[in-house]
Amino acid sequence: MSSYQQQDAAQGEWPQPAMPEERKEAEEAAAVLQPAESVRDWRGPSARRLLQIGALVCAALLLLAFIATRTATDDADAAVVTMHPAQVVDAAQHAHSKSSHGHESKSSHGHSSKSKSSHEKSSRSSKGKAKVQHSRTSAAAESQPQLQQPQHQQLSDDQPESAPVNGSIINSAAQCGGPYPGYPYCQDHVDWMTKNWNASPENEAYYRSHGVDGTICSFLNYLNLNGFYCPEAQDFSRRKIRGVNLGGWLVLEPWIKPSLFEQFDTEKMVSDQWMFCEALGRKECRRQLEKHWDSWLLESDLEFLADAGINHVRIPVGYWLFGDIRAGEPWVDGELPYLERAIRWCQKHKLHVVLDLHCAPGSQNGFDNSGRKGDVHFADAEVGKNGRTVYPNIQRALQFIANLTAHFSQDEFKGTVVGIELVNEAFITIPIEVVKDYYLQGYEIVKQNGDTMAVIIGDSFRFGAWNDFMFPPHYRHVWIDTHIYQLFDVARLQMTWAQHTQQTCKLNKPEVAVAPLSTMVGEWCLATTDCAKWLNGYNVGSRFDGTFPTKGAGPVLGSCIGQENIHNKTIWTPEYRAFLTEYAQKQMDAYESGSSSGWFFWNFKTEKGAPQWDYMLGVREGWIPKDLDNRKIKC
């Protein structure tokens, strides 16, 4: 056996096929059991000797039958291909094992998490924008006809070309040569295939019938389908996620649609959806939100995005979607029919959907985009009846994930809803072990409703903490979501245009491309200032002009006057528009590289005053390309 077979056999990861050296060892062991010499030396009563001789005769007959059977098997094997270990049924993969991957990596992959003061955290922005920042940002296969053929896990039935089957898509023969991040056994499997795929005419006929042609790329595809041991080798330009977020729709953020919050006296600090409903009362809150749900996202928006090359949308939702509203909580539900309508529109326009738990019980980050700005109570612990530690809010979140997955696994939505994000931006102060345990439980819940959806885990502002977590093949279709913004601290606000593009290409691209788990850049934008009104929170100023959190609180780096007006020729010069074009295309290139699954721009549109966050406006104005397959600028 090769080294990887020996290792995995010791770990019990798959049953081993009978190899020729094993047959030889078995026959040698059988020869040792021949009884001829030992019978002569036995002593004892005659009857006992007869019984012993009889037993030995029976054993000899059984041994002869065994040898005959093995000989027949050997003769049959001459006409059957050598089985690759990936073809043998691995029951452990069906169990979605939770073993051995729950240790936080010591490597940070160059991410410097800058913890903020409690005062600054209380002023976090609607995108978590004052948050910690990045410094760069079963598996059984057919071995014999009698074995059950596995189902290849496609995320889309109607348009597989735009839905990643796994997060690591390889697009050229040169890239097929590896390395293979996130697939620790892939190289050994490829070596095995290289040696054995055409070792005999029967082998070659078998493997060719399964799409193998002797190229490394064909090995990868075979090993992906038969055990998920390697990434898939396909044309990535037709399969990478190119998406937008539908933010500010089912989860309110004041900076995305300020008109909803301009009705309130600024002294009341109505800064999030909790306070919005609390200030209005349930009846009026429901009336205003139903009007908003019906009008903020239109079918024409989705049609426009699809025509512009977008193939996915990420939809933030709150945990109250199915009516889990308890005493003292001011939420109103009723958005589910609007969400279902939007998903039908997506299906019509060939768009795939990722559903994202953006607002978790207790708030997972204290940002206004979690539904309630303030303290983080998502991981609050209690002592249960049996003395064990329990997390009531996490249990509510898991129940929500179960309801969400069950509802959108129905036939009507299959092939359109392709992924579930377990929680958005869990804050770095939540113990990593708690976050990981939540992800493991959430994974099991999603997979209970079928293995057709990707499970997306947020990096929790700790990108390097997931290097040995939820690896394939035991965990299938797991993507890690990271958010890359270059504007929420003074150092980045002082960067030049060239420095912004350099960070994208020299730091972000290589880290996203070779991350051990397939990366999904779930949020990014084109802004290089934090000047958009209320971006840092309702009635909160900007770092760029020294008004964050209040006027005079920080250094003045520039003026925000005119930044929001694309007709201001002083700021919106041809040179600035050219920079936006370059910045957009280089970020797209970076976030589609290597093992990355692709990207989601934040946001699909804004109401006013935030043009660098508005994808549709960018397409109309020309700094975002309409033809995403033929971009002119790369890193």
RAVEN-V33608 format. One record per residue. N is the residue number from 1. RES is the residue in three letters. D_CENTER is the distance of its C-alpha to the mean C-alpha in Angstrom with 2 decimals. Layout:
N/RES/D_CENTER
N/RES/D_CENTER
//
This chain:
1/MET/34.09
2/SER/31.89
3/SER/30.40
4/TYR/26.98
5/GLN/28.77
6/GLN/30.92
7/GLN/28.13
8/ASP/26.09
9/ALA/29.28
10/ALA/30.16
11/GLN/26.88
12/GLY/27.32
13/GLU/24.07
14/TRP/25.83
15/PRO/29.47
16/GLN/31.37
17/PRO/33.32
18/ALA/37.05
19/MET/37.78
20/PRO/41.40
21/GLU/41.91
22/GLU/41.01
23/ARG/43.63
24/LYS/46.17
25/GLU/45.52
26/ALA/45.92
27/GLU/49.21
28/GLU/50.53
29/ALA/49.75
30/ALA/51.55
31/ALA/54.58
32/VAL/54.95
33/LEU/55.45
34/GLN/58.60
35/PRO/61.34
36/ALA/64.56
37/GLU/65.60
38/SER/64.45
39/VAL/66.46
40/ARG/69.77
41/ASP/69.23
42/TRP/68.48
43/ARG/71.19
44/GLY/71.84
45/PRO/73.58
46/SER/74.06
47/ALA/72.05
48/ARG/69.11
49/ARG/69.37
50/LEU/69.36
51/LEU/66.28
52/GLN/64.50
53/ILE/65.62
54/GLY/64.49
55/ALA/61.05
56/LEU/60.80
57/VAL/61.92
58/CYS/59.22
59/ALA/56.64
60/ALA/57.97
61/LEU/57.79
62/LEU/54.19
63/LEU/53.38
64/LEU/55.06
65/ALA/53.11
66/PHE/49.87
67/ILE/50.87
68/ALA/51.85
69/THR/48.53
70/ARG/46.67
71/THR/49.04
72/ALA/48.28
73/THR/44.56
74/ASP/45.12
75/ASP/47.10
76/ALA/44.39
77/ASP/41.73
78/ALA/43.73
79/ALA/42.68
80/VAL/39.03
81/VAL/36.15
82/THR/34.93
83/MET/31.79
84/HIS/28.69
85/PRO/27.09
86/ALA/23.87
87/GLN/26.13
88/VAL/27.27
89/VAL/25.93
90/ASP/23.58
91/ALA/23.76
92/ALA/21.68
93/GLN/18.54
94/HIS/19.43
95/ALA/19.68
96/HIS/16.09
97/SER/17.80
98/LYS/17.01
99/SER/19.29
100/SER/19.52
101/HIS/16.16
102/GLY/16.81
103/HIS/18.48
104/GLU/17.64
105/SER/18.04
106/LYS/21.07
107/SER/19.78
108/SER/18.64
109/HIS/17.95
110/GLY/20.34
111/HIS/18.82
112/SER/21.72
113/SER/21.02
114/LYS/24.12
115/SER/24.99
116/LYS/27.04
117/SER/30.23
118/SER/30.47
119/HIS/32.44
120/GLU/29.84
121/LYS/27.05
122/SER/29.27
123/SER/29.15
124/ARG/25.42
125/SER/24.54
126/SER/22.95
127/LYS/19.68
128/GLY/19.97
129/LYS/21.73
130/ALA/24.09
131/LYS/21.29
132/VAL/20.49
133/GLN/19.64
134/HIS/18.02
135/SER/20.86
136/ARG/18.84
137/THR/17.02
138/SER/19.63
139/ALA/19.11
140/ALA/22.74
141/ALA/24.17
142/GLU/27.60
143/SER/30.10
144/GLN/33.17
145/PRO/33.92
146/GLN/34.18
147/LEU/30.61
148/GLN/28.15
149/GLN/26.05
150/PRO/22.30
151/GLN/20.29
152/HIS/18.00
153/GLN/14.69
154/GLN/14.70
155/LEU/12.57
156/SER/15.75
157/ASP/19.33
158/ASP/21.12
159/GLN/19.49
160/PRO/17.41
161/GLU/18.09
162/SER/15.70
163/ALA/12.73
164/PRO/10.67
165/VAL/11.48
166/ASN/9.23
167/GLY/7.50
168/SER/10.90
169/ILE/13.69
170/ILE/17.13
171/ASN/19.78
172/SER/23.06
173/ALA/25.30
174/ALA/25.43
175/GLN/21.71
176/CYS/21.92
177/GLY/23.93
178/GLY/21.05
179/PRO/19.96
180/TYR/16.84
181/PRO/14.34
182/GLY/12.39
183/TYR/15.10
184/PRO/18.07
185/TYR/20.42
186/CYS/19.93
187/GLN/22.96
188/ASP/25.27
189/HIS/24.37
190/VAL/25.05
191/ASP/28.31
192/TRP/29.29
193/MET/28.78
194/THR/30.72
195/LYS/33.60
196/ASN/33.76
197/TRP/32.55
198/ASN/36.09
199/ALA/38.14
200/SER/40.28
201/PRO/40.94
202/GLU/39.38
203/ASN/36.17
204/GLU/35.96
205/ALA/36.74
206/TYR/34.07
207/TYR/31.24
208/ARG/32.39
209/SER/32.25
210/HIS/28.51
211/GLY/27.88
212/VAL/28.56
213/ASP/30.95
214/GLY/31.10
215/THR/28.67
216/ILE/25.75
217/CYS/23.46
218/SER/24.87
219/PHE/24.34
220/LEU/20.63
221/ASN/20.35
222/TYR/22.55
223/LEU/20.71
224/ASN/17.32
225/LEU/19.06
226/ASN/21.15
227/GLY/19.06
228/PHE/15.72
229/TYR/17.33
230/CYS/16.67
231/PRO/14.52
232/GLU/15.89
233/ALA/18.60
234/GLN/18.78
235/ASP/19.77
236/PHE/16.68
237/SER/18.53
238/ARG/18.46
239/ARG/14.90
240/LYS/12.78
241/ILE/11.33
242/ARG/14.23
243/GLY/13.92
244/VAL/15.58
245/ASN/15.29
246/LEU/18.03
247/GLY/18.87
248/GLY/22.25
249/TRP/22.62
250/LEU/21.78
251/VAL/21.28
252/LEU/24.21
253/GLU/24.25
254/PRO/27.81
255/TRP/27.23
256/ILE/25.54
257/LYS/28.42
258/PRO/31.24
259/SER/33.85
260/LEU/32.55
261/PHE/33.32
262/GLU/36.43
263/GLN/38.50
264/PHE/38.47
265/ASP/40.76
266/THR/38.81
267/GLU/40.52
268/LYS/38.73
269/MET/35.36
270/VAL/33.47
271/SER/30.16
272/ASP/27.43
273/GLN/27.06
274/TRP/28.61
275/MET/31.69
276/PHE/31.81
277/CYS/32.40
278/GLU/34.52
279/ALA/36.78
280/LEU/37.24
281/GLY/37.49
282/ARG/35.68
283/LYS/37.84
284/GLU/37.69
285/CYS/34.02
286/ARG/33.26
287/ARG/35.59
288/GLN/34.05
289/LEU/30.43
290/GLU/31.25
291/LYS/32.85
292/HIS/29.86
293/TRP/27.34
294/ASP/29.65
295/SER/30.20
296/TRP/27.36
297/LEU/25.12
298/LEU/27.31
299/GLU/26.90
300/SER/28.44
301/ASP/25.60
302/LEU/23.08
303/GLU/25.65
304/PHE/26.12
305/LEU/22.44
306/ALA/22.22
307/ASP/25.44
308/ALA/24.07
309/GLY/21.32
310/ILE/18.37
311/ASN/16.38
312/HIS/13.71
313/VAL/14.19
314/ARG/12.20
315/ILE/14.66
316/PRO/15.18
317/VAL/17.20
318/GLY/19.32
319/TYR/19.79
320/TRP/23.28
321/LEU/22.22
322/PHE/23.91
323/GLY/26.85
324/ASP/26.03
325/ILE/28.43
326/ARG/30.73
327/ALA/34.06
328/GLY/33.97
329/GLU/30.77
330/PRO/31.74
331/TRP/28.80
332/VAL/29.69
333/ASP/27.65
334/GLY/28.33
335/GLU/25.40
336/LEU/24.00
337/PRO/26.40
338/TYR/25.43
339/LEU/21.71
340/GLU/22.72
341/ARG/24.98
342/ALA/22.36
343/ILE/20.10
344/ARG/23.27
345/TRP/23.87
346/CYS/20.46
347/GLN/21.35
348/LYS/24.70
349/HIS/23.43
350/LYS/20.76
351/LEU/17.80
352/HIS/14.52
353/VAL/13.16
354/VAL/10.11
355/LEU/11.79
356/ASP/11.18
357/LEU/13.40
358/HIS/14.98
359/CYS/18.15
360/ALA/18.16
361/PRO/21.56
362/GLY/23.49
363/SER/21.30
364/GLN/18.42
365/ASN/19.55
366/GLY/22.98
367/PHE/22.18
368/ASP/23.74
369/ASN/20.45
370/SER/19.82
371/GLY/22.90
372/ARG/25.31
373/LYS/26.10
374/GLY/27.53
375/ASP/26.85
376/VAL/23.69
377/HIS/24.41
378/PHE/21.07
379/ALA/21.70
380/ASP/25.47
381/ALA/26.93
382/GLU/29.99
383/VAL/32.12
384/GLY/32.08
385/LYS/35.16
386/ASN/34.83
387/GLY/34.43
388/ARG/30.73
389/THR/28.36
390/VAL/26.41
391/TYR/24.00
392/PRO/25.10
393/ASN/22.64
394/ILE/19.65
395/GLN/21.32
396/ARG/21.68
397/ALA/17.99
398/LEU/17.27
399/GLN/20.02
400/PHE/18.54
401/ILE/15.19
402/ALA/17.58
403/ASN/19.60
404/LEU/16.87
405/THR/15.37
406/ALA/18.95
407/HIS/20.17
408/PHE/17.69
409/SER/17.74
410/GLN/21.35
411/ASP/22.66
412/GLU/23.19
413/PHE/19.54
414/LYS/18.12
415/GLY/16.95
416/THR/16.44
417/VAL/13.91
418/VAL/10.94
419/GLY/8.09
420/ILE/8.57
421/GLU/7.43
422/LEU/9.55
423/VAL/11.29
424/ASN/11.71
425/GLU/13.19
426/ALA/14.66
427/PHE/17.64
428/ILE/18.47
429/THR/21.57
430/ILE/19.89
431/PRO/20.37
432/ILE/17.39
433/GLU/18.51
434/VAL/18.39
435/VAL/14.84
436/LYS/13.77
437/ASP/16.04
438/TYR/14.67
439/TYR/11.12
440/LEU/12.97
441/GLN/15.12
442/GLY/12.58
443/TYR/10.90
444/GLU/14.49
445/ILE/15.34
446/VAL/12.79
447/LYS/13.85
448/GLN/17.42
449/ASN/17.35
450/GLY/16.49
451/ASP/13.92
452/THR/13.30
453/MET/10.22
454/ALA/6.54
455/VAL/5.54
456/ILE/3.36
457/ILE/5.51
458/GLY/7.72
459/ASP/9.72
460/SER/12.84
461/PHE/14.78
462/ARG/14.70
463/PHE/12.62
464/GLY/14.73
465/ALA/14.47
466/TRP/11.58
467/ASN/13.36
468/ASP/14.49
469/PHE/12.04
470/MET/10.49
471/PHE/11.47
472/PRO/12.27
473/PRO/14.60
474/HIS/14.80
475/TYR/11.13
476/ARG/9.96
477/HIS/7.00
478/VAL/4.48
479/TRP/1.71
480/ILE/3.99
481/ASP/5.72
482/THR/9.31
483/HIS/12.38
484/ILE/15.32
485/TYR/18.76
486/GLN/22.11
487/LEU/24.59
488/PHE/24.48
489/ASP/26.99
490/VAL/30.41
491/ALA/29.65
492/ARG/27.17
493/LEU/29.49
494/GLN/32.18
495/MET/30.36
496/THR/31.92
497/TRP/30.29
498/ALA/30.39
499/GLN/28.72
500/HIS/25.77
501/THR/25.22
502/GLN/25.90
503/GLN/23.22
504/THR/20.72
505/CYS/21.95
506/LYS/23.14
507/LEU/20.66
508/ASN/17.35
509/LYS/17.26
510/PRO/17.94
511/GLU/15.53
512/VAL/12.52
513/ALA/14.00
514/VAL/14.44
515/ALA/11.81
516/PRO/11.71
517/LEU/7.99
518/SER/6.59
519/THR/6.38
520/MET/6.00
521/VAL/9.33
522/GLY/9.29
523/GLU/13.00
524/TRP/15.96
525/CYS/19.57
526/LEU/22.95
527/ALA/24.90
528/THR/26.69
529/THR/28.68
530/ASP/28.00
531/CYS/30.94
532/ALA/29.45
533/LYS/31.33
534/TRP/29.79
535/LEU/26.56
536/ASN/27.03
537/GLY/28.10
538/TYR/30.89
539/ASN/34.17
540/VAL/32.72
541/GLY/33.69
542/SER/32.12
543/ARG/32.10
544/PHE/33.17
545/ASP/36.54
546/GLY/37.01
547/THR/36.69
548/PHE/33.64
549/PRO/33.90
550/THR/37.52
551/LYS/39.96
552/GLY/41.22
553/ALA/38.58
554/GLY/37.33
555/PRO/38.33
556/VAL/38.78
557/LEU/36.81
558/GLY/37.75
559/SER/38.43
560/CYS/36.06
561/ILE/38.89
562/GLY/38.14
563/GLN/34.53
564/GLU/33.42
565/ASN/36.12
566/ILE/35.24
567/HIS/38.97
568/ASN/39.97
569/LYS/41.18
570/THR/41.59
571/ILE/37.89
572/TRP/36.37
573/THR/38.21
574/PRO/37.59
575/GLU/36.38
576/TYR/33.76
577/ARG/32.55
578/ALA/32.41
579/PHE/30.29
580/LEU/27.79
581/THR/27.69
582/GLU/27.10
583/TYR/24.51
584/ALA/22.48
585/GLN/22.60
586/LYS/21.98
587/GLN/18.80
588/MET/17.62
589/ASP/18.73
590/ALA/17.06
591/TYR/13.56
592/GLU/13.90
593/SER/15.26
594/GLY/14.73
595/SER/11.47
596/SER/9.55
597/SER/7.96
598/GLY/10.16
599/TRP/11.05
600/PHE/12.26
601/PHE/15.76
602/TRP/17.13
603/ASN/19.24
604/PHE/20.57
605/LYS/24.00
606/THR/26.06
607/GLU/29.49
608/LYS/31.41
609/GLY/31.57
610/ALA/28.09
611/PRO/28.26
612/GLN/25.77
613/TRP/23.06
614/ASP/24.13
615/TYR/22.51
616/MET/25.13
617/LEU/27.93
618/GLY/26.72
619/VAL/26.91
620/ARG/30.32
621/GLU/31.63
622/GLY/30.46
623/TRP/28.35
624/ILE/25.17
625/PRO/25.78
626/LYS/26.17
627/ASP/25.62
628/LEU/22.17
629/ASP/23.01
630/ASN/26.08
631/ARG/25.32
632/LYS/28.24
633/ILE/26.83
634/LYS/24.46
635/CYS/23.99
//
